[in-house]
């Protein structure tokens, strides 16, 4: 196995699995419900492993990204629906990631995130403008070591296996509360973000994966997403141990940062700020790139992050416009955490548009030849489709009745 390929799984995990959405929702779950939403993190992990493995296999064997194959196989009229929906959701997610990086800087400087938003957006754009796919991938993967603070803190505060095991199934008084289920849906929604699977499949094509990488893809998807899951669970444990007994509800990233002062003392806030900043910045790169990928692939443009901007002007224009459109939400003062929570629920709402075509694509001999889904793969895909439609049906009612706390 080419160990360098693990970088794609790690960067997708750090910048996709462990983004502002999963950080916010995991922390809120721990602070409000202690360990009783661990099942949602684990379920979301299984879902994203299945989705990334399938889209990676599709890209490796067919040389088509998910967006490209969807447009070619199902036609542009169908593809236009997830394209429009994803543009709206990714706009909000990108704003949330910019806001999270700006909030991390606010934690260590005291300067408002509204002031930091423009410099953060500019650096984000500059990295995309100057960097190749490999440089961005390896840079985020290396800097992602900062997020290990979530796991280290959880080990230092470890509550015991019995308490953790109790959260493997939804039960107790919490299960009767709409807000509990809204938080659970938000956790799963944060992990079913379309940009994760689109970016992963585009990355596999960028790195020129082939059929010989199918086994590697399975390992990369599993290890990468499990890495992100472990860190998200670590954050949940820290907030459950520190914040839940005090009845502190998370209303800002500062509330999460304060929890880190227990395991890390005076280093807690800067350590959390570094982890949040790295994860959200990586996610911002990934979301902005994903918008360029899906637009270019959907409209039949040339696309590659390894081309210089002057060689791929339309591709570069899309992520430039995306950053310009997302930044004002933070500058005018929208709460980054509120935008994050809302966008995570919307992820669950649009998930069926992305998951349903997989059942067709993963059984298409023209694309996958002998690497088509077997019986187990099809069963898992059908389960994912049912879950996606179920989540979509309950996301808005829970947003109305449970989202307000």
Buried (B, 14 or more C-beta within 10 A) or exposed (E): EEEEBBBBBBBBBBBBBBBBBBBBBBBBBBBBBBBBBBBBBBBBBBBBBBBBBBBBBBBBBBBBBBBBBBBBBBEEEBBEEBBEBBBEBBBBBBBBBBBBBBBBBBBBEEEEBBBBBBEBBEEBBEBBEEBBBBEBBBBBBEBBEBBBBBBBBBEEBEEEEEBBEBBEEBEEEBEEBBBBBBBBBBBBBBBBBBBBBBBBBBBBBBBEBEBEBBEBBBBBBBBBBBBBBBBBBBBBBBBBBBBBEEEBEBEBBBBBBBBBBBBBEEEBBBBBBBBBBBBBBBBBBBBBBBBBBBBBBBBEBEBBBEBEBEEBEEBBEBBBBBBEBBBEBBBEEBBBBBBBBBBBBBBBBBBBBBBBBBBBBBBBEEBBEEBBBEEEBBEBBEEBBEBBBEBBEBBBEBBEEBBEE
